[in-house]
Amino acid sequence: MQESNAEKNRFIHFLVSKSFVINFGIAAVVFVVIFFMLFKFLEIFTMHGKELTVPDFSGMTVIEVDSAGYFELFDLFVIDSLFDDKNKKGAIVMQDPLPDSKVKKGRNIYVTIVATMPETVIIPDLKDLTLRQAVNILESHKLKAGKLIYAPSFDKNAILEQFYLGDTARPGDTLQKGSVIDLVIGSGEKLYKIPIPFLIGKTREEAIYDLNIASFNLGSEFYMDSIMDETSRVFMQEPMWDSDLPHYPGDSIHLWYKSDELFEFELYLQTFLPDSLRTDSLRADSVFAF
């Protein structure tokens, strides 16, 4: 019993001894320092409380993003590509997260880019179809009808052959989107006269479609105000739709264009109406002025 009390007294004296207090204080300080350092490390590692703003990568290629130093802040992943004629190949067109989003350093950025390889389409079989059917099918396959070549055949207005750059365009083969297919068409037992379509005011695409359907070829093209975009519309055609001369399948129609942003086509088209009164010479002169 006396020995047990002596042990307790020695333990109590040790707890209140100077050496114990000093060692305990040192241990406590070391623990606090280690805890603080660990906390700061985790804060730095996770960038606690700090966020980055996601830039707008639209129009940039992955190489350009890397050159700008963004790979040090984000991880970029290309997840898809699409065909886009209006943007440069390899350019970023979509991204996730969106621009101006707040994220932490090292966040994954998923992007969709413009395909670097041209889009290809399958050549359809046009043989024995009518010209109208062939033109519509070519458009649905993202191809274009080119030169219309008429050849003697009892199968009038039917497609006899199809060519690409002088070689046979074999159905099932692939071509780049927008490629032009020339068509050989049966003319029947003899050439026949056909009416010329009215093309004034139409866009280039609309005019070419109407020419193809009417069995004409596109001839020379002239841009009178040097603007060659979607605003260009047919200002003049030769031959005219009311020409007295006979015209046949495969003949060419020449087109002149003006931009509808620089010219009043609505007023111009009124001058071609059957009941138009052209007594106002000043108005007519202003419309037809080049």
Helices and strands as residue ranges (DSSP letters): H 2-15, H 18-46, E 52-53, H 62-67, G 70-72, E 75-82, E 92-96, E 102-103, E 108-114, E 120-122, H 131-140, E 144-151, E 159-164, E 167-168, E 174-176, E 180-186, H 204-213, E 217-223, E 232-238, E 252-259, H 265-270, H 281-288
